[in-house]
Amino acid sequence: DELVKECLQEGTKLVQAVADSLFNLPSTEDVDGPLVKLPPPTTKLPREKHLPKPKPPTKWEEFAKKKGIKKRKKDKVVWDEQTGTWKRRFGYDRVNDDKDIPIIEAKMT
């Protein structure tokens, strides 16, 4: 019981000291409220874990680098020669769609 009261008092003192030091810093007014510019850090905290080691390249990555192959995405829109406009590669209003042709010749039976 005595230990809990002592810890609570010490914690209160520490939090009060942090709050006092924050209110003593220069501040500016903003739409959201007062902004305080914090001073640069004095203590550098260590990382919890080590920096990750770079992964070795896969066989494909080595081959691609050797051959000069670069990864690139397909464009979503393509120039349509028939209409002279940009159209989607897939889906609604796509390029070279069979339904865009107004007249389809029927097979002779």
N, C-alpha and C positions, 0 to 999 in steps of 0.2 A: 504494500500500500504506500509506504514511504518512498520506495523506488519509483513508482508510477508518477507520483506527484513531482518528484525531482526531475524526471525525464520530461514531463509536460511543461514544467517551468523553463527548462533549458531550451526545449523546442520552441516555446513561445518567444524567448529572448532572441533566438537565431532568426526566426521568421520576421520578427519586428526589426532586427538589424538590416535584413535584406530589403524590407519594405522602405525603411528610412533612407537607405542608400539609393534606391530607385527614385524616390521622390526628390532627392537632392540633385539628381542629374538634370541637365537642361532639357526642356520638352517643347514641342510645337503642337498647335491645335490642328486637328484634322476633322473630316466629316464624321468619322467613327468615334472620335474622342482624342485625348492627348496622346502624342507619340513621343517616346523617349529613345534617343540614340544611345545604345549601350557602348561602353568602352571596349577596346580590344581585349581579348582574353589574356590572362596572366599565366594560367596553367594549361598545359597541353594534356588532354585526357587520352589515354591509350585506347586502341581498338580492343573489342572483346575477343576477336579472332584474328588470325594472321591474314595478310593479304593473299587472295587466291592466286595460285600458280597458273600461268597461261597454259591452256590446253594444247597438246600437240596437234598439228593439222592432220586431218584424215587423208586417206590415200587419194580420194577424189579432189580435195582441196590442193594437194601437192601436184596432181596431174593437171588440174585446171590452171594453176599458176604457171606450170612449165609450158603449157600449150597457149597460154594467154587468153583463156576463156573467162569471160566476165558474166556475172549473173545480172539479168535485167528483166523487168516485168513487161508484159504485153500491154499496149495502150488499150484503154477502154473504148475509145472512139476511133473509127477508121474512115478514111475518105472514100466515098461511094462514087465511082466513075459514072454510073448511069444517071444519078440525080444531081451530081455535082455538089453534094453537101456532106457534112460530117454525120455519121450514123454510129450507133452502138455496135460493138462486135457481137454481143449476145443479147437475147431477150427481145423486148418490145422495140419496134422500129429498127430492126437490125439490117446490116448490109447484106446484099444478095439474097433477100428473102423471096421465096417462091410466090408468096401471096401478094407481093408488090407488083408483079407483072399483070397488067390489066387483061390481056388476051392470051389464053393458052390454047394452042392448037390441039384439037382432038386427034386421036389416032384413027387411022382408016380401018374400018372393020369390014 
